[in-house]
């Protein structure tokens, strides 16, 4: 049976089709923002046409579709989520607005707070209170709940959320309030914080709960429609949804926990990065993905992507586990503009898919990154998307000239070169966010470059960061889609148990983990994962007494069963030192447990990546022609050889400068770098003279 990975981006929808014999095919269609499923079905039809089958017959041969979606992300970014009503403890209705009481920009007096997703008149207080241990101090006031029901009905809310103080320790009040809401609002989307995130920290919990209800009806409507359309088209296989944590889940669970999809698309990238770098023996890497709208960067250490529970989506706190991906507005559609000081800027606004960059010919008038790339010679007007989509250099030139040249007093080519340099610096800053700010040196990591636009800019990003080696997968243009097919089903669980390690009840510690494991096994069983394919990983959040931030460390099954405070603390001290530059182990400072976390995997069958036979170093058979291109370090145009990437094979070498053209992307190799092709057909781009990187390929 075939498998399909689908990544719906802001500009393009990417597809990877894995066939029975291990062959992979890539496809791209323009994203349709008004209804993403239209672009999705356009891609499915394109695949069916390529295999000379009707769509219904083609889909009968597909066993699994893994889908990454931006539906929930776009709902938050555009403010188009559901009209949500929130029940919360009396005295705390403004927690969404007050946040943590910390100014995001301490010295910016003009900086305004982000508007809450739920307006104040729909955040209704309920008299009730539990203490930190879950003991009832004030009973739940049923009259307040009934009054809230009347208000919500009058305001025609589309979704509901319940988040009471300290409900992580005792969910009785939330369960009673939720039962009343379900009775009066049957079928209405409802999120209960103790079910979604039973963890300490009230603002994190209420923000995550509100986010889930805000995007839940949007995702539920989209997935129900998609499931129906697929069924009507003859699809009887499995549909899985990509999560922000790098795993996949069934559509039913995704609808209930919609917030887990808020970084659904980019999460496939780090998963794919681990697979492609493993071929050359790397355990660490930094993945970057430059698409049409955004640039995503993530760091993988010891074959494990970094996770965070302190993520944000448009400045809204999301405390569910998610990959530590930094996303900035830097893509092929990023618009060049002048700021108040007369400086040239790139992004974060994007021309998107429609109208797109001026050179697309869809009516765009503003100069974009892709327009600059075309002017500089990195794109072929007759070979974009394999020739299916012609580009218009004259429109790119006009957009740059009309909007920027006069203001800068420079000619078109000089402005295009400036646009190219600026967006590269922006993306290098994004890589620093995931590496330097986390105590890692980017020079020690291979850079895995993906996205339709990424390989054109990769050498300059590496040059800026002094990274000596890059890996450009042959399927780089649909990198996240390929990563989705390599992902396992994954669920995260958390329980708060705040106690000093020395005073910990070992039986309770083990029991809480046992409860989470049983819940995980039941959930994975509902997704048809047998128990012998379930894998559990255990983590604990620890901190020094009187500190605020905790550090999450993994523990073994043996350490869990022994539950020895000294052993658990020994896992914490070195990790705290790595992250913050010191530990208090020698001072005898007490360590306290805050949260216990479980990550459970349901192992899935992965597509096999076909390996090529060695073809020797000579690459002359792939030479197509020469083309005039801008060399960014040398600051001049030069005639550069262009190679057909589909003809390059394992062992083939190139010397920079060179351009490798493929149907869905191009790789620009500056004069400072050379290239060798590995056994998967990926390009290893390395600094001249650093042949140790080339030797890893063999």
ChimeraX attribute file (.defattr): number of C-alpha atoms within 10 A of each C-alpha:
attribute: neighborCount
match mode: 1-to-1
recipient: residues
	/A:1	13
	/A:2	20
	/A:3	21
	/A:4	24
	/A:5	28
	/A:6	30
	/A:7	30
	/A:8	29
	/A:9	26
	/A:10	23
	/A:11	25
	/A:12	22
	/A:13	25
	/A:14	29
	/A:15	28
	/A:16	28
	/A:17	24
	/A:18	24
	/A:19	17
	/A:20	14
	/A:21	12
	/A:22	14
	/A:23	13
	/A:24	19
	/A:25	14
	/A:26	22
	/A:27	19
	/A:28	24
	/A:29	21
	/A:30	21
	/A:31	25
	/A:32	20
	/A:33	19
	/A:34	8
	/A:35	11
	/A:36	20
	/A:37	21
	/A:38	16
	/A:39	21
	/A:40	25
	/A:41	17
	/A:42	17
	/A:43	21
	/A:44	21
	/A:45	18
	/A:46	16
	/A:47	22
	/A:48	17
	/A:49	13
	/A:50	9
	/A:51	11
	/A:52	11
	/A:53	13
	/A:54	12
	/A:55	19
	/A:56	16
	/A:57	14
	/A:58	20
	/A:59	25
	/A:60	15
	/A:61	17
	/A:62	20
	/A:63	15
	/A:64	20
	/A:65	22
	/A:66	27
	/A:67	25
	/A:68	30
	/A:69	27
	/A:70	20
	/A:71	25
	/A:72	27
	/A:73	20
	/A:74	16
	/A:75	18
	/A:76	19
	/A:77	12
	/A:78	9
	/A:79	12
	/A:80	14
	/A:81	24
	/A:82	22
	/A:83	19
	/A:84	26
	/A:85	30
	/A:86	27
	/A:87	26
	/A:88	23
	/A:89	20
	/A:90	16
	/A:91	11
	/A:92	20
	/A:93	21
	/A:94	16
	/A:95	18
	/A:96	24
	/A:97	19
	/A:98	15
	/A:99	19
	/A:100	13
	/A:101	8
	/A:102	8
	/A:103	14
	/A:104	12
	/A:105	11
	/A:106	8
	/A:107	8
	/A:108	9
	/A:109	8
	/A:110	7
	/A:111	11
	/A:112	10
	/A:113	13
	/A:114	13
	/A:115	11
	/A:116	18
	/A:117	22
	/A:118	21
	/A:119	15
	/A:120	14
	/A:121	12
	/A:122	19
	/A:123	23
	/A:124	24
	/A:125	20
	/A:126	24
	/A:127	17
	/A:128	19
	/A:129	21
	/A:130	22
	/A:131	14
	/A:132	15
	/A:133	13
	/A:134	16
	/A:135	12
	/A:136	15
	/A:137	10
	/A:138	11
	/A:139	11
	/A:140	20
	/A:141	14
	/A:142	15
	/A:143	11
	/A:144	17
	/A:145	22
	/A:146	16
	/A:147	13
	/A:148	21
	/A:149	19
	/A:150	12
	/A:151	16
	/A:152	23
	/A:153	13
	/A:154	9
	/A:155	14
	/A:156	12
	/A:157	18
	/A:158	21
	/A:159	25
	/A:160	28
	/A:161	25
	/A:162	26
	/A:163	30
	/A:164	28
	/A:165	27
	/A:166	22
	/A:167	28
	/A:168	27
	/A:169	20
	/A:170	20
	/A:171	20
	/A:172	16
	/A:173	20
	/A:174	22
	/A:175	17
	/A:176	13
	/A:177	22
	/A:178	20
	/A:179	11
	/A:180	14
	/A:181	22
	/A:182	14
	/A:183	9
	/A:184	13
	/A:185	18
	/A:186	9
	/A:187	10
	/A:188	14
	/A:189	23
	/A:190	27
	/A:191	26
	/A:192	25
	/A:193	27
	/A:194	23
	/A:195	15
	/A:196	18
	/A:197	22
	/A:198	21
	/A:199	25
	/A:200	21
	/A:201	14
	/A:202	21
	/A:203	21
	/A:204	23
	/A:205	26
	/A:206	28
	/A:207	23
	/A:208	25
	/A:209	28
	/A:210	31
	/A:211	28
	/A:212	31
	/A:213	31
	/A:214	32
	/A:215	30
	/A:216	28
	/A:217	24
	/A:218	18
	/A:219	26
	/A:220	20
	/A:221	11
	/A:222	19
	/A:223	21
	/A:224	14
	/A:225	13
	/A:226	18
	/A:227	15
	/A:228	13
	/A:229	14
	/A:230	18
	/A:231	14
	/A:232	11
	/A:233	16
	/A:234	16
	/A:235	23
	/A:236	16
	/A:237	18
	/A:238	14
	/A:239	20
	/A:240	24
	/A:241	27
	/A:242	36
	/A:243	33
	/A:244	24
	/A:245	27
	/A:246	29
	/A:247	28
	/A:248	32
	/A:249	24
	/A:250	18
	/A:251	22
	/A:252	15
	/A:253	15
	/A:254	21
	/A:255	24
	/A:256	19
	/A:257	21
	/A:258	25
	/A:259	28
	/A:260	28
	/A:261	29
	/A:262	29
	/A:263	27
	/A:264	30
	/A:265	27
	/A:266	35
	/A:267	31
	/A:268	31
	/A:269	29
	/A:270	32
	/A:271	26
	/A:272	24
	/A:273	31
	/A:274	25
	/A:275	16
	/A:276	20
	/A:277	20
	/A:278	13
	/A:279	14
	/A:280	18
	/A:281	10
	/A:282	17
	/A:283	16
	/A:284	21
	/A:285	27
	/A:286	24
	/A:287	29
	/A:288	31
	/A:289	30
	/A:290	28
	/A:291	25
	/A:292	28
	/A:293	25
	/A:294	26
	/A:295	26
	/A:296	26
	/A:297	28
	/A:298	28
	/A:299	29
	/A:300	23
	/A:301	15
	/A:302	11
	/A:303	18
	/A:304	14
	/A:305	25
	/A:306	18
	/A:307	20
	/A:308	16
	/A:309	16
	/A:310	13
	/A:311	21
	/A:312	14
	/A:313	14
	/A:314	11
	/A:315	13
	/A:316	20
	/A:317	21
	/A:318	26
	/A:319	23
	/A:320	23
	/A:321	22
	/A:322	27
	/A:323	26
	/A:324	22
	/A:325	28
	/A:326	18
	/A:327	21
	/A:328	18
	/A:329	24
	/A:330	26
	/A:331	33
	/A:332	30
	/A:333	32
	/A:334	30
	/A:335	26
	/A:336	30
	/A:337	20
	/A:338	14
	/A:339	9
	/A:340	6
	/A:341	6
	/A:342	10
	/A:343	10
	/A:344	17
	/A:345	17
	/A:346	26
	/A:347	23
	/A:348	17
	/A:349	17
	/A:350	26
	/A:351	25
	/A:352	24
	/A:353	22
	/A:354	16
	/A:355	17
	/A:356	26
	/A:357	31
	/A:358	27
	/A:359	28
	/A:360	22
	/A:361	18
	/A:362	12
	/A:363	13
	/A:364	20
	/A:365	20
	/A:366	26
	/A:367	31
	/A:368	31
	/A:369	28
	/A:370	28
	/A:371	33
	/A:372	30
	/A:373	23
	/A:374	20
	/A:375	26
	/A:376	21
	/A:377	20
	/A:378	24
	/A:379	25
	/A:380	20
	/A:381	18
	/A:382	13
	/A:383	16
	/A:384	19
	/A:385	19
	/A:386	14
	/A:387	12
	/A:388	10
	/A:389	13
	/A:390	16
	/A:391	24
	/A:392	17
	/A:393	21
	/A:394	12
	/A:395	21
	/A:396	29
	/A:397	22
	/A:398	19
	/A:399	24
	/A:400	27
	/A:401	20
	/A:402	14
	/A:403	16
	/A:404	22
	/A:405	19
	/A:406	12
	/A:407	14
	/A:408	15
	/A:409	10
	/A:410	13
	/A:411	14
	/A:412	22
	/A:413	18
	/A:414	19
	/A:415	21
	/A:416	30
	/A:417	19
	/A:418	18
	/A:419	26
	/A:420	24
	/A:421	17
	/A:422	18
	/A:423	24
	/A:424	23
	/A:425	15
	/A:426	19
	/A:427	29
	/A:428	20
	/A:429	17
	/A:430	22
	/A:431	28
	/A:432	18
	/A:433	17
	/A:434	24
	/A:435	20
	/A:436	12
	/A:437	11
	/A:438	14
	/A:439	13
	/A:440	16
	/A:441	14
	/A:442	21
	/A:443	14
	/A:444	14
	/A:445	22
	/A:446	24
	/A:447	30
	/A:448	29
	/A:449	30
	/A:450	31
	/A:451	30
	/A:452	28
	/A:453	26
	/A:454	29
	/A:455	29
	/A:456	25
	/A:457	23
	/A:458	29
	/A:459	30
	/A:460	24
	/A:461	23
	/A:462	22
	/A:463	17
	/A:464	14
	/A:465	17
	/A:466	14
	/A:467	20
	/A:468	21
	/A:469	23
	/A:470	26
	/A:471	28
	/A:472	26
	/A:473	25
	/A:474	22
	/A:475	23
	/A:476	29
	/A:477	31
	/A:478	31
	/A:479	32
	/A:480	33
	/A:481	32
	/A:482	30
	/A:483	29
	/A:484	35
	/A:485	29
	/A:486	23
	/A:487	24
	/A:488	20
	/A:489	22
	/A:490	23
	/A:491	24
	/A:492	19
	/A:493	21
	/A:494	23
	/A:495	22
	/A:496	20
	/A:497	23
	/A:498	17
	/A:499	16
	/A:500	18
	/A:501	20
	/A:502	14
	/A:503	10
	/A:504	17
	/A:505	14
	/A:506	15
	/A:507	10
	/A:508	11
	/A:509	15
	/A:510	14
	/A:511	12
	/A:512	16
	/A:513	21
	/A:514	13
	/A:515	11
	/A:516	21
	/A:517	21
	/A:518	10
	/A:519	15
	/A:520	24
	/A:521	21
	/A:522	14
	/A:523	18
	/A:524	23
	/A:525	14
	/A:526	12
	/A:527	18
	/A:528	11
	/A:529	18
	/A:530	13
	/A:531	12
	/A:532	8
	/A:533	11
	/A:534	19
	/A:535	15
	/A:536	17
	/A:537	15
	/A:538	19
	/A:539	19
	/A:540	24
	/A:541	20
	/A:542	27
	/A:543	21
	/A:544	22
	/A:545	14
	/A:546	10
	/A:547	9
	/A:548	7
	/A:549	10
	/A:550	18
	/A:551	18
	/A:552	23
	/A:553	19
	/A:554	16
	/A:555	16
	/A:556	12
	/A:557	12
	/A:558	8
	/A:559	14
	/A:560	18
	/A:561	13
	/A:562	13
	/A:563	19
	/A:564	14
	/A:565	18
	/A:566	12
	/A:567	13
	/A:568	22
	/A:569	21
	/A:570	11
	/A:571	16
	/A:572	24
	/A:573	21
	/A:574	16
	/A:575	16
	/A:576	20
	/A:577	13
	/A:578	13
	/A:579	14
	/A:580	11
	/A:581	10
	/A:582	12
	/A:583	17
	/A:584	14
	/A:585	16
	/A:586	7
	/A:587	7
	/A:588	7
	/A:589	12
	/A:590	15
	/A:591	24
	/A:592	24
	/A:593	26
	/A:594	21
	/A:595	21
	/A:596	23
	/A:597	23
	/A:598	21
	/A:599	19
	/A:600	25
	/A:601	23
	/A:602	27
	/A:603	17
	/A:604	15
	/A:605	9
	/A:606	13
	/A:607	19
	/A:608	14
	/A:609	15
	/A:610	12
	/A:611	14
	/A:612	13
	/A:613	11
	/A:614	14
	/A:615	14
	/A:616	12
	/A:617	15
	/A:618	13
	/A:619	19
	/A:620	13
	/A:621	11
	/A:622	17
	/A:623	16
	/A:624	14
	/A:625	11
	/A:626	14
	/A:627	18
	/A:628	14
	/A:629	23
	/A:630	23
	/A:631	20
	/A:632	17
	/A:633	12
	/A:634	10
	/A:635	10
	/A:636	11
	/A:637	15
	/A:638	15
	/A:639	15
	/A:640	23
	/A:641	19
	/A:642	22
	/A:643	24
	/A:644	18
	/A:645	23
	/A:646	13
	/A:647	15
	/A:648	26
	/A:649	25
	/A:650	22
	/A:651	23
	/A:652	22
	/A:653	21
	/A:654	23
	/A:655	16
	/A:656	19
	/A:657	20
	/A:658	23
	/A:659	27
	/A:660	24
	/A:661	23
	/A:662	21
	/A:663	19
	/A:664	21
	/A:665	25
	/A:666	27
	/A:667	28
	/A:668	26
	/A:669	26
	/A:670	26
	/A:671	18
	/A:672	17
	/A:673	24
	/A:674	24
	/A:675	27
	/A:676	26
	/A:677	30
	/A:678	28
	/A:679	20
	/A:680	19
	/A:681	23
	/A:682	23
	/A:683	29
	/A:684	25
	/A:685	30
	/A:686	26
	/A:687	23
	/A:688	14
	/A:689	11
	/A:690	13
	/A:691	11
	/A:692	9
	/A:693	20
	/A:694	22
	/A:695	10
	/A:696	13
	/A:697	19
	/A:698	13
